[in-house]
Each structure stands twice: as structure tokens, then as C-alpha cells.
Amino acid sequence: MAKEEIVYWGVHQNIPQAIHAELPDTALKSILAGKTADALSFPHCPAFRDTFANVFAVKSWFDYKLEIVDGKLMTDDYGADFYRQLIVNHATNERVWGMGQLQIFIAESDSLKMTQEHPALTRTGWANSVQVIPGTIDIGKYARTLECGFYALPDTKVIDLKRGDPLYFARFHTDSKIKIVPFLYTDRMEEILRGTAIRARGKRHTPLATYYEAFKRHRLKSLVLREVKANVG
């Protein structure tokens, strides 16, 4: 691999369980999860290893059990206020929701694409009952907190999420070695980024390039990095 690429990672304090957030680790560790590469065989394949180079597992902060009843998500865990803070109703008729364990990835470089994708080959209640909705953004050109959009599979009646389960994989599109550096997501950071979130509602489509251009025009990257570096650790 070439040079090291620094990616700053922070956790939005939107729910109390955010204190349990774990630094993202390599996806291969989650895929192996108690197995050995020798037992599975395929992890020795160079094509497989290249596929999962610079792919990290972003894990759930807590246990959370959801049931689908008459097309609606229901739960007895943590109460109604917690549910309203955590779950986003995108298209309930199509079994599409969002999991609001909000996290942010910010590249130090001017351009680095990151794809949010399903935690393939992990054997968990979450991975087996939903399909994570993929998306790619340039985290060097734009900064925003990310939820985890998901589609509940047709036969799914219960989604049993466990603390430490990979919610999604974060794939960084580079040959450089990725170094993830944690920082404290502050109220000041929230203030800087207020208004940058994408609102995908209605039929009108705004390309990501528009957000990238606005982020650059308002010189938000330098403000963001200054706040990040003041709160690393």
C-alpha cells in the first residue's frame, strides 16, 4: 500500500448509548468472528483479501430488538422517546427505515470516497434479517453524520441487533493505508454542520456535487478540521 490516509471518526451524542461506541475495526475480523482463516479457507484468497482491504466494520452500540407488526416496527426496549430518537421512517410500506446511531467520517485529504454497505458474510441477527442500503460520499469534500438506512427482508418478523454487531461496512476507495482517529463530536461541530444534511424527500434530486460545491464555497472543511483536531483523543 502507498501512504497513510487519516480518517477522523466521531459519534453524535444523540442518544445516551453513544458512550458505548467502538472504534471501527477491519471487516475481516468481523467476518472471521470466532473462526480461523484456515477453517473457512476463502480468507486466504488474495482476490478476497483485496476486496476487503480498507473495509471497516461500524458496530452497534447496544442491544435492540425490533418486531415488525402489520408493517410497523415495534419494540419494548428503552421506551418510546428512545425509539423516536433512533428510528427514521423512510418508507414503511416498503419496509425501509433508518437506524440513527449517528457517526461521522472526515478525511484529512481533499478527496476520499467512502461507501456505506451491507456487512457481507457476517453471521448476525441483524445481517440476516435486513439489507443495508448502500451509498457513497466523498468524505474529503463533504462532512455529515450518517445513519444506517436498511430494508427489512420480506420474511423478516424480528430484527435482533446485538451490541458489537457490525451495522454496516465502511469501504474506503484508496490504496493507501487507512488510519482511523477518534475525536469528540462537540456542540460546536454540530453548529458548524447544521444544514449540511441531505434531505432525500419528494421527486427532486440534488446531486452530491451540489453539496460538495456548497461545502467548499463556505470553506467548511477548514472549520471542521480545526474543530476535529482540537478534540482528538
N, C-alpha and C positions, 0 to 999 in steps of 0.2 A: 504494500500500500504506500501511497505518497504521504504528503504532510498530514499533520494532525488538524482536525477541524473541530473547533469548540462550539458546542451547542448548550445554551443555558436553559435550564428546566425549572419551572416554578409551579406551585399549586395554589389555585384560588381558594380562599378560605370561606367558600360559600356555605359549607356545612361543617359541623363540629368534627366529623370523622376525618377531615383533611389532615389532621395531625398524624394519621397512620399511613400517609402516602409513602411509598417506597421509590427510591431512585430506579428508573427503568434499567433493566439488565438485558443481556443478549437474549434474543428469541430462542437461540439454540438451547439455552439452559431450561427454558420452559417447555420446549419440545421434548427434550430428553426426560425431564421431570421424574427422577427415580429409576430411569432405565439407563443402560450404558449404550454407547455408540456401537459396541461390538454386538450387543443383543439385538439392536434394531437394524444394523448393517448399513442402511442407506445414509446415515450421517457421515460415513467415510467417503461418500461420493463427492468428488471435487465440484461437480456441477451443482449438487445440492448445497454444499458449503458456500459456493459463490452466490447462490440465490439468497442465502440468509446472512451474507456479510453486511454489516452495518444495519441490521434489523434488530430493534429493541422491543422488549415486552413492557407495555404500560399496564400496571396491575391495579386491581380493585383495592380500595382502601378498607373495605368492610364486607361482612356477610349481608346478603339481601335476597330475600325470597319473594318472587312475584308470581301471581297466578293470573291467567287470562280467563275472565268470566264474561261471557256474552260480548266478546270483542274488546273488553276493557281490562286494563291492568289493575290488579288489586293486591294489597299486602297488609299484614298486621305488624310489620316491622317498623319501629321508630315513630309511628304516628303520621297523621295527615299532613302536618306542616313540613315534615322532612320530605315526604313524597312530593309535595308541590315544589319544593326547592330543587329536588333531584331529577324528577322525570319530566321530559318535554314531550308533549303530544304533537307529533308531526302529521301523521295520517293514520288515525286509529282504525279506520275502516280497512286499511291495508296492512295493519299490524306493524306500523312504523313508529318508533319512539326514539327519544334521545336519553342517554344516561349522563347526567350532569356532574360527573366527577371531573370538574374543570381543571385543565392543566395547560401550560403554555410552553412552547419550544421556540427559542430565539437563537438564530445563528449569528455568530460574531462576524462572519464573512458577509459580503454584499449579496450573495445568492447561494441558496442551498434548498433544493426541493425535498420535501418530506411527504410521504404517503401514509395515511392512516388506513389500516387494512385489517381484515379478519385474522384472529390469532390461529392461523392454519396449523394443523397437526397437534394442537393441544387437546388434551382429553379432560374437559371440564364440563360441568352442567351448563355453564354459560356458552362455551364454544359449540356445544352440541345442540343447543336449543335456539340460537339466533344466528343471523348473518350480519356482521358489522358492515355498515355502508362505507365504501371506500371514498377517499378524497385526497387530492394532492395540492399543497400550497408551497410557495417559496418562503421559507421562514427567515430568509435573509432580506426579503423585500417587504415583509408584512408580518405583523405580530397580533395575535388574538388568542384568547383562551379557546380550547377545543373541548366540546362534549364528545360523546361516543354515540353516534347515530346507529340504530340497529333495527333489523327486520326480524320479527319472531317467525320462525319456520311454521309451515301450515299445520303440522301435527303437534306443535308445542302448546302445552297447557300450563306448565310450570317452568319458570326460569330461576334456577337456583345458583346465585352468584356467591362465591366464597372469597373472603379476604385473601389476596395474593394471587387469585386467578388473573391471567392476562385478559384485560378488557379488549385490547387491540394491540397490533404490532405497529410500530413506527419505523418506516423504511426510509433511510437517508440515501439519496441518489448521488453518491460520490464514491470515488476510490480511496479517498483519504480516510484515515482512522478517526472515528468519531469519539470525542471525549465529552461526556455529559457532565455539566457543572451545575449543581443546585443553587438556587437563590431564593430569598424570601420575597414572595409576591406581596407587595405593600399596598396601602391605600393610595399612595402617590402613583404607583404603577396603574392601578385601576383608573385613576383620574386621567392619566396620560392616554390610556387606551379606550376611554369611554367614547362610544360612537364608531369604533372601528369594526365591530362585529358584523358579519354578513347576515342579512335577513332574507332567507330564501322563501318568500311568500308571493303568491299570485303567479301570473304568467310572465311577468317581465324578468328578463335575465340580464344581470350585470356581470360582465366578465371580470375575472380576477385582476386582469391588467389595470382595470379602473381603480381598484383598491390599492394596488402596488403604486400607481402613479400618485394617488392622493397621499399615501404614506410618505412618499419621497417629497412631494411638494410641501408638506407641512413639517418636514425634517424631523419626523417622529423617531426614526431609527437612532439618532444620536441621543435623544432624550431617553429613549428606552434603555439603551446600553449603559448610559450614565447611572440610571436608577438600578439596573441589574447589578452592575459592578460594585455599587455601594452596599449591596445586600447579599453578596455571595457568601456561602458558608453554610 
